[in-house]
Amino acid sequence: MSTFNLNGDAKNTETVDDIDFSKLLENPRPLTIDRLRSLDERSLTELSTSSPLLRNTDNASRVHDRADSVVSPSVGFNTPRSLAGFESHPMVGEAWDALRRSMVYFRGQPVGTIAAVDNSEEKLNYDQVFVRDFVPSALAFLMNGEPDIVKNFLLKTLRLQSWEKKIDRFQLGEGVMPASFKVFHDPVRNYETLIADFGESAIGRVAPVDSGFWWIILLRAYTKSTGDSSLADMPECQKGIRLILSLCLSEGFDTFPTLLCADGCCMIDRRMGVYGYPIEIQALFFMSLRCALLLLKHEGESKEMVEQIVKRLHALSYHMRSYFWLDLKQLNDIYRYKTEEYSHTAVNKFNVIPDSLPEWVFDFMPPQGGFFIGNVSPARMDFRWFALGNCIAILSSLATPEQSTAIMDLIEARWEELVGEMPLKVCYPAIESHEWKIVTGCDPKNTRWSYHNGGSWPVLLWLLTAACIKTGRPQIARRAIEVAEARLHKDNWPEYYDGTVGRYVGKQARKCQTWSIAGYLVAKMMLEDPSHVGMVALEEDKQMKPVMRRSNSWTC
């Protein structure tokens, strides 16, 4: 089969299903753009006329809506792959238009995208730039050869990190990254300022543990995509990485290498019983450690931290692969556990009571599948499936190749439950009845099969696609994208869907949700050019597989 590269030259290529995906991770296809000049040095007009990827894009006009600074352009669709001769789905162009309408400008520079452009509902904090929400938008722009908005975002959030952070009379750690920020325009003084939220305005007043991890992961993606390491090498960025990880690597009372967290500290930002050691945070922690190891200079001020990172990675990978992993054999072992064991050779190390195993998990577990369960702590195992944590485990190589394959097997075997009519269930199954009252505190937003309690979130499509490509199973992603394309644009890009199979637009879902749009675009571009997955995927580190005894996991 032949196609054309960005310069219009014909070349031979394989189908997506035949590609050796492991070779793509460290060699993403370079983009023909000027990588070293920042937006400070070039105007948007110059960018649009000089870059072959942006030449046909109309200039964006800035509009201010009270406290917002959002762009509302008339743009065409020009991705590197569309220039290379691929026929895109008709909704791709409209998705790009919608994504550009969500762009936020600060003093003339693009710095992010707001959470949703839905004027039919009260804005609350959906008019802000969320760190976690911007990640798929950033990846879309990077894949489209537009790195400046990503660079500006990384620098602006880094500057916000240095702000004093207080909730009531308590001061947060220096390394905490904001959950979100917004641009405030003072029409009287004609002056713009940034207003950040570190959790003091959030529901439940919980600081975002995941923001710092996503920032490190995005910095590595920017560096990988552009080939420009000068941003990561800046003393300010090096210090920012160290401050984030110093919050996690400090010594304390912990007997496990995992991070102890409060409910609501990540994408699942309301009370949902994920307190303790949630898989989402552990997987993001692992991936950010690996990214930091690539970004930090292994000398000077960072030398000691690099040594800490290496030790923690070994301990964390062993702990997660041993105690969070569940397949048919492990499920049977837990079912037969003895309790009240006291010694270093105990098998049931967390004293989990076999009678606490939920009935649904026995039918849910397929013969050839497996997954990382939601939480493991003393006398407690949360057996729920969480999509984000398992996908990140694959991308970061926290999951071994065998475990990654098993996760994909599980998704295929339980397609109706996890994908259904809209990919992808954020968690499975939903909690209901008396358990829902106890776990959520009777939360009216997290009723069964809604929002974070078993709701279906289109944004997860990009993570699923990246995981499918990394494991050599792109056909799963292609099938999921086709399912999403049947509904997403027609329903005006909802935030989430409700119901056991995701049939209904969420009862409180915002329309024109930016990360639903960006997640779809990133999934499409990854599938069309699998080399893009190298931005967000890491190959397995063979040194993380030492021969160890289970009882020594906390001392390695």
N, C-alpha and C positions, 0 to 999 in steps of 0.2 A: 504494500500500500504506500502511496506517496502523498506528501503534504507539502506545505511551504513554511519556511521560517520567517522571522520578522522582516528580513530583507527581501522576501519574495523569491528566494532560491528554493528550487525543488529538492527534496531529499526523501530517502526511504525511511519508513518508520514502522513500528509494530503496533498492533492493536493494544488497547489499554489492558486487556486481560492477559496478554503475553509478556508484558514488561517485567523485568527483574526489579522489583520495587526497592530492594535493599540498596541498589546502586544509586538511587535517586536521592537518598536522604542527605548525603554530604555534598551533592553536586547539583543544586538547583539551577535551572536554566537562567543564565544571566540576562538581564534586561538592558536594552540599548538606551540608557538614560544617563545623564550627567549626575553622578552619585555624590560628588563631594561639595557641591555648592548648595548651601541651604536657602530657605525661603528669604532669609535676611538679605541675601546677595542678589536674588532674582525676583522680579515681580511675577504675579500670577499671569499677567499678559505675556511676559517673555516665556514663561513655562509653556503656556498653551500654544505658542507659535513655534517654539524651538524643539519640543519633544515630539517624536513621531507618534507617540501613543496618545498625545493630547491635542494634536494639531487641529482636529476637526471638532473639538469641544468648544461650545460657546462660552464666553466669559460669564462668570457667576456674578449676580448682583446681590449686594448685601442689603438685608432689611432688618430693622430693629422692631421687635414687638415687646414693648415694655422692658422686661428684664432679659429678653432673649437677643441673641445675635446669630440668626440662622440664615443660611443662604437659600435662595429660591430660584435656581437657574433653569434655563431651557437647554438641555444637553442631549447629545446623541450618545450612543453606546460604542465605545472603542476599547476593547480589552485586547491584550496581546494575542489571545487565541482567536478572537473574531477577525483580526487582521491576518491570521495565519490560515484562514480559509474554512474554519468551522462554522457550521450553521447553528446558531443559538436558538433556544426556545424563544418565542415571541415575548414572554414575560420578563426575559433577562434585561432588555432595554428599559422597560418600565421600572424594573427593580433598581437599575442604576439611577434613573431619574429620581426615584423616591429616596435613595440613599443620599444623593447630593442635596436634596431639599432638607435633610436633617443636619447638614454640616453647620458647625458653630465657628464663628470668627471672633478673634480677640485682637484688637488693635491692628486689623488688616490681615491677620494670619489665621489660617484654618487650624483649629486646635482640638477638634473632636466632632462627635455626632451626638445629638440629644437622644434620649431613650425612645421617644415616640413623637410623631407629628400628628397628633390626634386632637383636633380642636373641638371635638364633640363632647369631650369629657373634661372635668376639672384637672388642671395640670399636676397638682401635687408636686412630686419631684421628677415627673417624667420629662420635664423641660431641662433636665440637667445632663451633663456628660458623666456617665458612670464608667469607672475604670474597667470593670469586667465586661460591661456591655459594649465598650468600644473595641474590644479585641477582634471580633469578627469583622467589624468595619475597617479596622487597621489592616487586617490581612487582605481584605478585598482591595484596598488602595495600594498596598505593596504589590500584589499580584498584577495590578493594572498599571504599574510603573509610576505611581504617585506617592513617593515616600515622605514628602515634606510634611503633610498633615500628621503623619505618625511621629516624625522627629519632633515636631512642635508639641504634640501631646506628651511625649516622654519628658521633654524638658520642662513643660509647665507643671506637670504633676510632681516632678522631682523638686521643683521650687516649692510647691505646696507642702511637701514632706517636711521642710524645715520650719514650717509655721508652728507656733505654740498651740498645743492641742489639749483642751480641758473640757471635761464633762462635770458639771457642778464644780466641786472644788478639787477634783482629782485630775492629775495631768497624765496623759497617755505617753507611751514610749516615743522616743525621738524618731524611730524608724517607721512608725505607722504611716501608711499611705492613705489618702482620702478615699472614701467610697465613691464620691462624686464631686463635681464642681459645676458652677454655672457662671456665665458672663453677665455682670450687671452693668447696664448702660445708664449713666446719669445724664439725662437730656439737658439739664440746666448747665452743668459744667462741661458737657460733651466729653465725658471721660468714662473709660471702661475699667472695671476691676473684676477680679475673680473672687467668688465666694465658695469656700470648700466645706464639705460635710465629712467629718471623721467618725461619725456615728452619733454625734450629739443631737442630731435631728432625726435619726433613723427610728423606725418602729422597734421598740424594745431597747433602744440606745446601745446597740452592740457595734463594736468596732469591726470593720471589714478585714478579717484575717487574710482573705484571698487576694485583696487588691495588690499588696506588695509582690505576691507570687506572680500574678498576671503581668505586673510591670516588668519584672525580670524576664519572663518568658517572651513578652513582646519586644523587649530590647534585643534579645537574642534573635528573634524573627527578623527584626529590622536589619541587624548586622548581617544575618545570613542572606537576606534578600538583596540588599544593596551592595554587599561586599565592602562596605564602609565601616571600619572598626573605630574610626576617630571619635564617634559619639560615645561608645562604650568605654573608650580609653580615657575620656575626660575625667579629671580628678573628682568632679562633682558626681558623675555617674558611678565611679568606683566606690565613693563614699556612700552613695545611696544604696547600693547593693549590700555593702557591709552593714549599714544600719538596719535594713530589713531583716537580714539573716541573724544579726546579733540578738534580735528579739526571740528567735527560735532556737538558737544554739547555746544560749546561756544555761549554766548548770543550775539545777534546782532539786526538787524532791521526786522528779520523774524516774520511774523504773523501766520505762519503755522509750524507744526512740521516736515514737509518734507524738504528735502535738495535741495537747489537751485544749479543747475549745468549748465555747458557749454555743447554745442554740442560736441560729440566725446570723452566723458569722460569714456566710458565703452566699452562693446563688440562692440556696434555700434560706431566705432571710427572715423567716418567721418561725415561731415555735413548732417544730415538727419532730422532736425527739432525736435530733442529730447531735446533741451535746455529747461530749466525751471525745472520741477519736474518729470523727467522720471520715469516710473514704475520700470524699471530694478534697478535703484539706490535706490529707496525707499524700494523695497522688500529686496535687499541685505543689506541695512542699518538696516532694522528691524531684519533680521536674525542674522546679526553680533552683534547687541545689545543683543539679546537673548543668543547667544553663549558666549558673553563676560560676561554676568551675571552668567553663569555656570563656567567660567574659572577664573574670578577675585576673589581674596581673599576679603571677605567682612569686611575687617578691615584695619587699618593702612592707607597707602597712597591711597588705592583704595576705601575706605569707602564712601567718598563724591561722587566719580564717580558712584558707584553702585546706590546711591540714585538718581542721575541725570538720569541714564539709566532707572530705574523703572518709573520715571515720564514721560520720553520721550516715552517709550513703550506704556503707556496708551494713551497718546495724539496721537501718530502716528497710532496705531491700529484703534482708533475711526475715525480719519480723513480719512484714506485710505478706510476703510470699508464703510464709509458714502458717500464720494465724488468721489472716483475713481471707485466705483463699478457700473457696467451697466448691467441691465437685461431688459426684455421687459417692466416691470412696470416703472422702472426708465427712460427708453428711452421715454416712453409716457409722463412721468412727465416733462422731459426736453423739449419735443416737445410743451408742453402747458405752459412753463414758461412765467411769466411776467418779464419785465425788469425795470431797473432804480429803484429798491427797495432800500429804505434807512431806516434801523432800525436793531436792534439785532434779530428781528424775521423774517428777510428776508428769503424766501425760495430759491430764486435764488441768493445765496450768492456771486457767482463769476461773476454775471451779464453776463451770457452766452446768446448770441442772438440765439433764436431757429432757425432762418433762416440759421445759420452756421452749422447745422447738415448736414453731408454728406448723399447723397441719398443712397449710398451702405449699410449703417449701418442698415437701415430699413429691407432690405432683408436678411442681414447677421445674424441678431439676431433671434435665434430659440425660440420657445415658452417656453422651459424649461431650456435654457442655460443662461450663463452670463459670464462676465470677467472683469478684472481690465483694464480700458482704459489706453492709453499711457501717458497722461499728463493732469494735471489740474492746471490752473493758472488764474489770473484775465482775464475775457472775452475770455478765450481760453480753449477749451477741445479738446485734440487729441484723437479721437475715435479709432485709429488703435489698432489692437491686437498685443501684443509683447509676444512671447513665453517664453523667459527667466524670465521676471518679473512675469508672471502668474504661472509658475511652482515653482519658489522660494516662491511665496506667499502661495502656498499649502504646501510646505515642511516646511516652517517656522511657519505655522499656523497663518500667517497674514490673510489669508482667513479663514472664519469660516467654519465649516463642511458643512454647506448648500451651501456656496459660492464655496467651493472646488468641491462639487458634480456638481454644475452648470457649472463650468469650464470644467469638464470632459464631461458633456452632450453636451457642445458647440463643443468640439473637435470631438465627435462622430457624431454630426449632421452636422458639416462642415468639414468632413473628406477629401473630394476632394480638398477643398480650403487650408486647413492647413497641410495636410499630402501628399495627392496626390500620386505621384510616388517616392517620397523621403522625409522622415520626417527630419526636421520640418520647416515650414515657420518661419523665424526669426521675421517677422512682416507681417501684412496683413491689407489692400491691398497695392499694390505698388502705389507710386505716379508717375504721368506721365504728359506729355505735359507741359503746362505753369506752373502748380504747381511744377513739377520737376525742372524746370529752377529756380524758385524763392527759393524753399526750399533747394535744393542741390547745387545751384550755377552752374548748368549744369555739375555736376560731371560725367565724362565718365565711372566711375566704378560702380556708383549707378544708372544705367539706370533701367527702369522698369523691375520688376521681376528678378533682378540680385543683387548679393552680399547682402548688407543690405537692399536694397529696394525691399523686397518681395522674396529674395532668400531663398533656402532651405538648411539648415545646419545640416548635420548628427550628429555633436557633441551634438545637443540638444536632441538626443535620450536618453541619460542617465538621463537628467532632466525629460523628459516625463515619462520614466519608473519609476523613483523614485516617481513621483507624482501619477502615476497610482496605484502603490503598496500601497502608503499611503492612498489613497481613496478607496482601495479595488476593483480596476478595472484593474487587471493585464492583462485581455484579450485584452485591448486596446494596452498595451505595446507589448504584444506578436504579435499582428497584425502588429504594426509599425515596429518591428524588422524584421519580415518576409519580409516586403516591402523593407527594407534597404538591407537585405541579397541578394536580387535579383540583386543588382547593385554595392554595395560599393566595394567589392574586385575586381570585373571585371573591374571597372573603376579606380582601383588603389587608393582608399581612397581619393577622392577629398575633397578640403576644403569646397566647396559649389556647389549647382546646380542652374541652371537658368530655367526660364519658369514658367507659371502659375501653373503647377503641379510638377515642379522640374524634368523635363524630360531630360534636357541637362546639361552636366558638365559645370560648370561656365566658362565664357569666359576668366577670369583671375585667375581661381582657381588653387592653387598649388596641386600637386599630393602627395601622401603619407603624408597627413596632420596628424600630431600626434594626435590632439584632436579628429579628426574623428575616428581614430583607437581606442583610449582610450575610447571615448564615447560609441562605440559599445561594447567593452569588459565589461565596467561597467554595461551597460544595461543588457547584457547576465548574468553576475554574480549576479546581483540583482534579476533577474527573477528566476534564479536557486536557490538562497538562499535569500529570502526576508528579513532575519534579517539584511543583509548588509545596508538596507535603514536607519537603526538607526544611521548610521554615519552622515547622511545629513538631517535628519528629526527631527522635534521637535513637541511634543504634544501640544495641545492647552492649554494655560494658562487661566483657568476659571476666574482669577482675572482681566483679560483684557476686561471683558464684563460688565462694570458698566452702570447703567441706566443714560443716559445723554441727554440733549437737543442739537440738531444740532448746535444751535448758540453758544454753549459753547465749541466747539471742540478745539479752540486754547488756552483755559485757563485751561484745565483739567490737 
